[in-house]
Amino acid sequence: MGMADSMMVSNVGAAALSGVSLVDSINNLVVQAFAAMATGGVIICSTYIGQRDIKRANDAAAQVLLVSAFLSAFIMLICLIFRGSLLSLIFGTIDADVMKAASTYFLLSILSYPGIAMSAAGAAVFRAQSNTRLPMNVAIISNILNVAGNALFIFVLHMGVFGAALATLISRLFSAAVLLVLLGRKNQEIRVISYHKIKPDFDKIKRILSMGIPNGIENSMFQFGKLAIQSSVSLLGTTAIAAQAMTNIFENVNGVAGCGVGIGLMTVIGQCLGGGRKDEAIYYTKKMIGWGYIAITVSCLFTYAIARPVTTLAGMEKESAALCLYMLGWITIVKPLLWSPSFITAYSLRAAGDVKFSMLISTLTMWLCRVTLATYLIRVVHMGPMGAWIGMFSDWGIRGIIFTVRFLRGKWIHKVV
């Protein structure tokens, strides 16, 4: 959705693209927080399914949805109240036309937060019971709806940034509504019905949060780090901001397949350990790390192959497009080497309940390597936006070494939820 918005909004102008990209860096922070809550649900529900305790799995699923609904409503309210202040605080002084576009896009993005949260929670419940196809199909339809809405609102009705945001809002609410309805179907292991009758069970909520909060902190720190880097990049001018924005989108796209491997692995590990099959958990972790290498390599090569046509179709300015392709070239070389042990291994550790270690290491490497080094290279060495990616490469490398050592020592396998 972010790629579709940015490509189509870029035809409105560089300021519009920059505004959307800046807000997306905030949106990604919120998305990761909701995904973390959903991750807690995947871990617990899949473990119960491995134990063949379907009643507890159903109860846990209902509580995941309740927590996600409450948190999303709370965050939406806070962001609506402090919308202007948040943009000024995070991005400081930016061009007036960029701020106007960012403010418009941010408003409708905030209204979509409940849709994001409930989509993440609903998809997590389906994944926990090994049904990954259904949420995938809903996501495909949602994305098609988003692209069609962009085309209508931007090119036909000429609504600009507001149109792009409106299409995204509609598609996110659609995705959430469909998943919540489908969770009530019969003939599936986990069902959630009568949403209005769900009452908080604080014992189960505590267990979910014990998994979700460390994941949330880890993911939020990751996005806070991106925001810190974005603040440095925003000082480099509209050309650099636009180039970094499109490069971020490409980097997100070429990581989707790898993330899918990791997300699928969480369900497998949860069910294996829930059933007491530790040898299988180790086996599948090693196997999926290998598939992670393959997935990232293929997706990086594919993304690089389509990058030039995409920047052309997006109508990017020549200088921004050239800088984007240069940075993406380095990502295509480095990411296949470092990404899989840095991230796939961590998914397995989290699924086993070793969430605090993953949170601690990810947070430390984020701030000590990625943010600090990137800020130094951009603001002191004046390397430009490429400094942000050098900082990221160092983060990936060190994380991968530490998580691999943790996995090989085997302590994580004894932290079953």
C-alpha positions in Angstrom: 0.0 0.0 0.0 2.8 2.4 0.8 4.5 1.7 -2.5 1.2 2.2 -4.4 0.5 5.5 -2.5 4.0 6.8 -3.1 4.1 5.9 -6.8 0.8 7.6 -7.5 1.3 10.6 -5.2 4.7 11.2 -6.8 2.8 12.4 -9.9 1.3 15.2 -7.7 4.8 16.4 -7.0 8.0 15.9 -5.0 6.6 17.7 -2.0 3.6 15.4 -1.9 5.8 12.3 -2.1 8.0 13.7 0.7 5.1 14.4 2.9 3.6 10.9 2.5 7.0 9.3 3.1 7.5 11.2 6.3 4.1 10.2 7.7 4.6 6.6 6.6 7.7 6.5 8.9 5.3 7.4 11.8 2.6 5.0 10.5 5.2 2.1 10.4 5.9 2.7 14.1 2.2 2.3 14.9 1.8 -0.7 12.6 4.7 -2.5 14.3 3.1 -1.8 17.7 -0.1 -3.5 16.6 1.8 -6.3 14.9 3.6 -6.9 18.2 0.3 -7.4 20.0 -0.8 -9.8 17.3 2.5 -11.6 17.6 1.8 -12.3 21.3 -1.5 -13.8 20.2 0.2 -16.0 17.5 2.7 -17.4 20.1 0.1 -18.2 22.7 -2.7 -19.5 20.4 -0.3 -21.7 18.4 1.2 -23.1 21.6 -2.3 -24.0 22.9 -3.1 -25.7 19.5 0.2 -27.7 19.8 -1.1 -28.8 23.3 -4.6 -29.5 21.7 -6.2 -27.1 24.1 -8.7 -25.5 21.7 -10.8 -23.8 24.4 -7.9 -21.8 25.7 -6.8 -21.0 22.1 -10.3 -19.6 21.5 -10.3 -17.6 24.7 -6.8 -16.2 24.0 -7.9 -15.2 20.5 -10.8 -13.2 21.9 -8.6 -11.4 24.3 -6.1 -10.5 21.6 -8.9 -8.9 19.6 -10.1 -7.0 22.7 -6.6 -5.7 23.6 -5.9 -4.7 20.0 -9.3 -2.8 19.8 -8.6 -0.9 23.0 -5.0 0.0 22.2 -5.8 1.2 18.6 -8.7 3.4 19.9 -6.4 4.9 22.5 -3.6 5.6 20.1 -5.9 7.0 17.5 -7.3 9.5 20.1 -3.9 10.6 21.3 -2.6 11.1 17.7 -5.7 13.1 16.7 -5.3 15.4 19.7 -1.6 16.0 19.1 -1.4 15.6 15.3 0.3 18.9 14.5 2.6 18.9 17.5 3.8 15.3 16.6 4.7 16.3 13.1 6.6 19.4 14.2 8.4 17.6 17.0 9.6 14.7 14.9 10.5 16.5 11.6 11.2 20.0 12.8 11.3 22.7 10.2 10.5 21.4 6.8 9.1 23.1 3.6 5.6 24.4 4.0 4.2 22.4 1.1 5.8 19.2 2.5 4.2 19.9 5.9 0.8 20.5 4.4 0.9 17.2 2.5 2.1 15.4 5.6 -0.6 16.9 7.8 -3.3 15.8 5.4 -2.0 12.3 4.9 -1.5 11.9 8.7 -5.1 12.8 9.6 -6.6 10.0 7.5 -3.9 7.6 8.5 -4.8 8.1 12.1 -8.4 7.2 11.4 -7.2 3.9 9.9 -5.4 2.8 13.0 -8.2 0.6 14.3 -8.4 -1.0 10.9 -4.7 -1.8 11.0 -4.9 -3.2 14.5 -7.9 -5.4 13.9 -6.5 -6.7 10.6 -3.2 -7.6 12.3 -5.0 -9.4 15.1 -7.5 -11.2 12.9 -4.7 -12.4 10.5 -2.6 -13.5 13.5 -5.5 -15.7 14.8 -5.8 -17.4 11.4 -2.0 -17.9 11.1 -1.9 -19.5 14.6 -4.2 -22.3 13.3 -2.0 -22.7 10.1 -4.5 -20.9 7.8 -2.2 -18.4 6.1 -4.0 -18.5 2.7 -7.1 -16.7 3.9 -5.5 -13.5 5.3 -3.2 -13.5 2.2 -6.3 -13.4 -0.1 -7.9 -10.7 2.0 -4.7 -8.7 1.8 -4.6 -9.1 -2.0 -8.1 -7.8 -2.4 -7.4 -5.0 0.1 -4.4 -3.9 -1.9 -6.3 -4.0 -5.2 -9.0 -1.9 -3.6 -6.3 0.6 -2.4 -4.7 0.9 -5.9 -8.1 1.3 -7.6 -9.1 3.9 -5.0 -5.8 5.8 -5.7 -6.4 5.8 -9.4 -10.0 7.1 -8.9 -9.2 9.8 -6.2 -5.9 11.0 -7.6 -6.2 10.8 -11.4 -9.9 11.1 -12.0 -11.1 13.2 -9.1 -7.8 15.0 -8.6 -7.9 14.8 -4.8 -4.1 14.5 -4.5 -2.6 13.4 -1.1 -6.1 13.4 0.5 -7.3 10.9 -2.2 -4.3 8.6 -1.6 -5.0 8.6 2.2 -8.7 8.1 1.7 -8.1 5.0 -0.5 -5.8 3.6 2.1 -8.3 4.2 4.9 -11.1 2.4 3.0 -8.9 -0.6 2.2 -7.7 -1.0 5.8 -11.2 -0.8 7.2 -12.4 -3.3 4.6 -9.6 -5.8 5.5 -10.4 -5.6 9.2 -14.2 -6.0 8.6 -13.8 -9.1 6.4 -11.3 -10.9 8.7 -13.5 -10.3 11.8 -16.5 -11.7 10.0 -14.6 -14.7 8.7 -13.3 -15.5 12.2 -16.9 -16.5 13.1 -17.1 -19.3 10.5 -17.7 -22.9 11.6 -15.3 -25.8 10.9 -12.1 -24.0 12.0 -10.1 -24.6 15.2 -10.3 -21.1 16.5 -13.6 -19.2 16.3 -14.5 -15.8 17.7 -18.2 -14.9 17.7 -20.4 -12.3 19.6 -17.7 -9.7 19.8 -19.9 -7.4 21.9 -19.9 -10.1 24.6 -16.2 -10.4 25.0 -15.1 -9.4 28.5 -11.6 -8.8 29.7 -9.8 -11.7 31.2 -6.9 -10.0 32.9 -5.0 -13.3 33.5 -5.0 -14.0 29.8 -4.4 -10.4 28.9 -1.3 -10.5 31.1 0.1 -13.5 29.3 -0.6 -11.9 25.9 1.1 -8.7 27.0 4.1 -10.6 28.4 4.7 -11.8 24.9 3.4 -8.7 23.1 5.1 -5.9 25.1 8.7 -7.0 24.5 7.9 -7.5 20.9 6.2 -4.1 20.8 9.2 -2.4 22.5 11.6 -4.1 20.0 9.5 -3.1 17.0 8.8 0.4 18.3 12.5 1.0 19.0 13.2 -0.2 15.4 10.8 2.4 14.1 11.9 5.1 16.5 15.4 4.5 15.1 14.0 5.0 11.6 12.4 8.2 12.7 15.7 9.4 14.2 17.4 8.7 10.9 14.6 10.3 9.0 15.0 13.4 11.0 18.6 13.6 9.8 17.7 12.9 6.2 14.9 15.5 6.3 17.7 18.2 6.7 19.2 17.2 3.3 16.4 18.7 1.1 13.5 17.5 -0.9 15.7 15.5 -3.4 17.3 13.4 -0.7 14.0 13.0 1.1 12.2 11.7 -2.0 15.2 9.4 -2.9 15.3 8.0 0.6 11.5 7.6 0.7 11.4 5.5 -2.5 14.5 3.5 -1.4 12.7 2.7 1.9 9.7 1.5 0.0 11.9 -0.8 -2.2 13.7 -2.1 0.9 10.4 -2.9 2.6 9.2 -4.7 -0.6 12.3 -6.8 -1.0 12.0 -7.9 2.7 8.4 -9.0 2.6 9.1 -12.5 1.5 11.7 -13.0 4.2 9.3 -11.6 6.8 6.7 -14.1 5.6 9.2 -16.9 6.2 9.7 -15.7 9.7 6.0 -15.2 10.5 5.2 -18.7 9.2 8.1 -20.1 11.3 6.5 -18.6 14.5 3.4 -20.8 14.0 5.5 -23.9 13.4 7.7 -23.3 16.4 4.8 -22.5 18.7 3.0 -25.7 17.7 6.2 -27.8 17.9 7.1 -26.6 21.4 3.5 -26.7 22.6 3.6 -30.4 21.7 7.0 -31.0 23.3 8.8 -31.6 20.0 12.0 -29.6 20.6 14.1 -31.4 18.0 11.5 -30.4 15.3 11.7 -26.8 16.5 15.5 -26.8 16.0 15.2 -28.5 12.6 12.6 -26.2 11.2 14.5 -23.1 12.4 17.6 -24.2 10.5 15.6 -25.1 7.5 13.7 -21.7 7.4 16.9 -19.7 7.9 18.1 -21.4 4.6 14.8 -20.5 2.9 15.2 -17.0 4.3 18.5 -16.6 2.3 16.7 -17.8 -0.8 13.7 -15.6 -0.4 15.7 -12.4 0.3 18.1 -13.1 -2.6 15.3 -13.6 -5.1 13.2 -10.7 -3.8 16.2 -8.3 -3.8 17.1 -9.2 -7.4 13.5 -8.8 -8.5 13.1 -5.5 -6.7 16.3 -4.1 -8.2 15.1 -5.3 -11.7 11.8 -3.3 -11.5 13.3 -0.3 -9.7 14.2 1.8 -12.8 10.8 1.3 -14.5 9.0 2.1 -11.2 10.9 5.3 -10.6 10.1 6.3 -14.2 6.4 5.5 -13.9 6.4 7.3 -10.6 7.6 10.4 -12.3 10.5 10.9 -9.9 12.9 13.7 -10.6 16.1 12.6 -12.3 18.4 13.4 -9.4 16.2 11.6 -6.8 15.8 8.5 -9.1 19.5 8.2 -9.6 20.3 8.5 -5.9 17.5 5.9 -5.1 19.0 3.4 -7.6 22.5 3.9 -6.2 21.4 3.1 -2.6 19.2 0.2 -3.7 22.2 -1.3 -5.5 24.1 -1.5 -2.3 21.1 -2.9 -0.5 20.8 -5.6 -3.2 24.4 -6.7 -2.5 24.4 -6.6 1.3 20.9 -7.6 2.4 21.0 -11.2 1.0 24.2 -11.9 3.0 23.2 -10.4 6.4 19.4 -10.3 6.7 18.3 -14.0 7.3 20.4 -14.8 10.4 19.6 -11.4 11.8 15.8 -11.7 11.6 14.6 -15.3 10.9 16.5 -16.6 13.9 14.8 -13.9 16.1 11.4 -15.1 15.0 12.1 -18.5 16.3 13.4 -17.2 19.6 10.3 -15.1 20.1 8.0 -18.1 19.3 9.7 -20.1 22.1 9.0 -17.2 24.5 12.6 -15.9 24.5 11.2 -12.4 23.8 13.2 -10.3 26.3 16.6 -11.3 24.9 15.4 -10.5 21.4 14.1 -7.2 22.6 17.3 -6.3 24.4 19.7 -7.2 21.6 17.6 -5.6 18.9 17.2 -2.3 20.8 20.9 -2.1 21.7 22.1 -2.8 18.1 19.5 -0.4 16.7 20.6 2.6 18.8 24.3 1.8 19.2 24.9 0.8 15.6 22.2 1.9 13.2 21.1 5.3 14.6 24.4 6.5 16.1 26.5 5.6 13.1 23.9 6.8 10.6 23.5 10.1 12.4 27.3 10.6 12.5 27.7 9.8 8.8 24.9 12.1 7.7 25.4 15.1 10.0 29.2 15.0 10.6 30.7 13.2 7.6 28.1 14.7 5.2 27.7 11.4 3.4 24.1 12.0 2.5 21.3 9.5 2.8 23.6 6.6 2.0 24.9 7.0 5.6 21.6 5.7 6.8 22.0 2.4 5.0 25.6 1.9 6.1 24.3 2.2 9.7 21.6 -0.4 8.9 24.1 -2.8 7.4 26.2 -2.7 10.6 23.0 -3.4 12.7 22.1 -6.4 10.6 25.6 -7.9 10.8 26.0 -7.6 14.6 22.4 -8.8 15.3 23.0 -11.8 13.1 26.1 -12.9 15.0 24.5 -12.5 18.4 21.3 -14.3 17.5 23.2 -17.2 15.8 25.3 -17.7 19.0 22.1 -17.6 21.1 20.4 -20.2 18.9 23.4 -22.6 18.8 23.8 -22.5 22.6 20.2 -23.8 22.9 19.1 -21.9 26.0 16.1 -20.4 24.1 14.5 -23.8 23.5 13.7 -24.2 27.3 11.6 -21.0 27.5 8.3 -22.5 26.3 5.3 -20.3 26.9 
